[in-house]
Amino acid sequence: AVAIWYPAQAPKPGVAAGTTYRYPTTPVETVPAGAVPAEALVPGVASRDAPPAAGQWPLVLLSHGFANRALMFSDLGEHLASKGYV
């Protein structure tokens, strides 16, 4: 899966910005079954599918590394987009 954060237009008045990122957790044999939820929920401040802001923006590629998920870096992706990066 690929996640893309980009500079976006401000939400319309009365429309709340934000999202919840969801990703499945990975069972670990040293942790008792059921001790960790099957899905992690991470709150975000970006709006999904928001219209892009006008202009040209520099591109940054984030590699989440082995055994991680792209959404684990959602806070960094959102922050970079808020500073004018895709």
N, C-alpha and C positions, 0 to 999 in steps of 0.2 A: 504494500500500500504506500501511496505517496501523499504527504500532507503539504499544502502550499499556503503560506501566510503572505499577505501582500498589503501595501498601503490601500486603505479602503475609504470610501466616502463616509462621512459621519452619518449615524442613523438618523432617521426622521424624528422630529419631536414626538415624544410619547412612545417611541419604540425602544425597548430596553436592549442594550448590547450585551453580549456574553453568550457563552456556550458551555456545554459540559463534554469533555473528551472522555470516551469510554474505551477501555481495552481490557482483554482478558488477562488474568494473572496466570502465572505458571506455577504449578504445584512443585513444592520442594520436599524431598523425602525426609528432611529433618524437622519439618513443621507438620504438626498433626493435621489430618484431613479435616476440613471445615474451619480451621483457625484463620484462614485467609479467605476473603470473599472471592468469588469466581471472576468478578469484574471490578476493575479499579475505575473510579470516577474522579476526574480532575477538572475543577472549575477553570474556565478561561474568560477573558474579557473581550475576545474577538467575536465578531458576528459571522457565522457561516454564510457563505454565498453572498456576501455584501458586494455591492457594485464597486469596482476598483476606482481608486482616485486617478484623476487625469495626470498624465506625465509619464516619463520614462524613469525606471528605477533600477539600481544595480542589483545583481543577482548574487545571493549567498547560498551555497549548498551546505547543509548540515548532515553529517553522517552520524547516525545514532550508535554505531558500533555493534559488535557481535552480542547477541542475546538481549539487546534492548529494543525498544519500540520507538518509532518516530514521535508518537504523541507524548513520550516522556520528556521531550524537549519543547513542548507546546509553549511554555512560558518564555523560552528564549526566542522561538519563532515569532510569537506575538510581539515581543519587545523589539526585535529587529524590524518587523513590519511597521511598528509605530515610529521608527526612526527613518523610514524611507527605503527599506530594502525589501526585495521579494525573496 
